[in-house]
């Protein structure tokens, strides 16, 4: 589920649409969290669909570690990629704002964090030499993403968390301990 202060807006002909903040979303805020309404789809089911449905599922879903594809039920599926994202993934099935996201600013994540992603060329971005997302990005950049998440967790308890109630019960104690500084954060690499 996406943060309630977001909406879909047109980005460009090349990109299509994206997810934008409608109000300030402070650093450390959960901006997306996996919830019970997200569809969990097997490859067998996806392959049984018509070509148009199958193409959309593979375009908008992401692969979990257990071979199940997750298709978001809300506008989370329209979150765009950036090599300099303002949102960071965690090992706890949610993403946080890695900086203060201003009203009207697009929320972005690094698609390299998604397992099983096919290699693809990206739009050039100022300030980075990366131009392609690859299936190996997970192994190459996890330390950078972990550091980003560790820094972001420092703000977790200081900001309003409208999606906190959706944290999966298996992660609640760990997330609270990480946010309180009493336990180390699990690496995103644990999802690989």
CORKAVEN-V259915 format. One record per pair of residues at least 4 apart in sequence whose C-alpha atoms are under 8 Angstrom apart, sorted by the first residue. I is the first residue (numbers start at 1). J is the second residue. If there is no record, write none. Layout:
<<I J> <I J>>
This chain:
<<1 32> <1 33> <1 34> <1 35> <1 72> <1 73> <1 74> <1 75> <1 76> <2 6> <2 31> <2 32> <2 33> <2 74> <2 75> <2 76> <3 30> <3 31> <3 32> <3 162> <3 163> <4 162> <5 21> <5 22> <5 23> <5 24> <5 25> <6 19> <6 20> <6 21> <6 22> <6 23> <7 19> <7 20> <7 21> <7 22> <7 75> <8 17> <8 18> <8 19> <8 20> <8 75> <8 78> <9 17> <9 18> <9 19> <9 20> <10 16> <10 17> <10 18> <11 15> <11 16> <11 17> <11 18> <12 16> <12 17> <17 78> <18 78> <18 79> <18 80> <18 106> <18 107> <19 75> <19 76> <19 78> <19 79> <19 80> <19 106> <19 107> <19 108> <20 103> <20 104> <20 105> <20 106> <20 107> <21 25> <21 101> <21 102> <21 103> <21 104> <21 105> <21 106> <21 107> <22 103> <22 104> <23 102> <23 103> <23 104> <24 100> <24 101> <24 102> <24 103> <25 29> <25 97> <25 100> <25 101> <25 102> <25 103> <26 97> <26 99> <26 100> <26 101> <26 159> <27 96> <27 97> <27 98> <27 99> <27 100> <27 101> <27 152> <27 155> <27 156> <27 159> <28 96> <28 97> <28 98> <28 99> <28 152> <28 153> <28 154> <28 155> <28 156> <28 157> <28 158> <28 159> <29 96> <29 97> <29 155> <29 156> <29 159> <29 160> <29 161> <30 94> <30 95> <30 96> <30 97> <30 161> <30 162> <30 163> <30 164> <31 87> <31 94> <31 95> <31 96> <31 97> <31 163> <32 76> <32 94> <32 95> <32 96> <32 163> <33 93> <33 94> <33 95> <33 163> <33 166> <33 167> <34 38> <34 93> <34 94> <34 166> <35 166> <37 72> <37 73> <38 70> <38 71> <38 72> <38 73> <39 70> <39 71> <39 72> <39 73> <40 68> <40 69> <40 70> <40 71> <41 45> <41 46> <41 68> <41 69> <41 70> <41 71> <42 46> <42 67> <42 68> <42 69> <43 47> <43 67> <43 68> <43 69> <44 48> <45 49> <46 54> <46 57> <47 54> <49 53> <49 54> <50 54> <51 55> <52 56> <53 57> <54 58> <55 59> <56 60> <57 61> <57 71> <58 62> <60 71> <60 72> <60 77> <60 78> <61 69> <61 70> <61 71> <61 72> <61 77> <62 69> <62 70> <62 71> <62 114> <62 115> <62 116> <62 117> <63 67> <63 68> <63 69> <63 70> <63 114> <63 115> <63 116> <63 117> <64 68> <64 69> <64 70> <64 115> <65 115> <65 191> <65 192> <71 77> <72 76> <72 77> <73 77> <75 79> <79 107> <79 108> <79 109> <80 107> <80 108> <80 109> <81 85> <81 108> <81 109> <81 110> <81 111> <82 108> <82 109> <82 110> <82 111> <82 125> <83 109> <83 110> <83 125> <83 128> <83 130> <84 109> <84 110> <84 128> <85 98> <85 107> <85 108> <85 109> <85 110> <86 97> <86 98> <86 99> <86 101> <86 107> <86 108> <86 109> <87 95> <87 96> <87 97> <87 98> <87 99> <87 107> <87 108> <87 109> <88 95> <88 96> <88 97> <88 98> <88 109> <88 110> <88 145> <88 148> <88 149> <89 93> <89 94> <89 95> <89 96> <89 109> <89 113> <89 145> <89 149> <89 188> <90 94> <90 95> <90 96> <90 146> <90 149> <90 187> <90 188> <91 186> <91 187> <91 188> <91 189> <91 190> <91 191> <92 167> <92 168> <92 171> <92 175> <93 167> <93 168> <94 167> <96 149> <96 152> <97 101> <97 152> <98 148> <98 149> <98 152> <99 152> <101 105> <101 107> <111 117> <111 133> <112 117> <112 133> <112 134> <112 135> <112 136> <112 137> <112 138> <113 137> <113 138> <113 142> <114 138> <115 135> <115 138> <115 192> <116 135> <117 134> <117 135> <118 133> <118 134> <118 135> <119 132> <119 133> <119 134> <119 135> <120 132> <120 133> <120 134> <121 131> <121 132> <121 133> <122 131> <122 132> <122 133> <123 131> <124 130> <124 131> <125 129> <125 131> <133 137> <136 140> <137 141> <137 142> <138 142> <138 189> <138 192> <139 189> <141 145> <142 146> <142 187> <142 188> <142 189> <143 147> <143 187> <144 148> <145 149> <145 188> <146 150> <146 187> <146 188> <147 151> <148 152> <149 153> <150 154> <150 185> <151 155> <152 156> <153 178> <153 179> <154 179> <154 181> <155 159> <155 179> <156 161> <156 179> <157 179> <157 180> <163 167> <167 171> <167 172> <168 172> <169 173> <171 175> <172 176> <173 177> <174 178> <174 183> <175 179> <176 180> <177 181> <177 182> <177 183> <178 182> <178 183> <178 184> <178 185> <186 190> <188 192>>
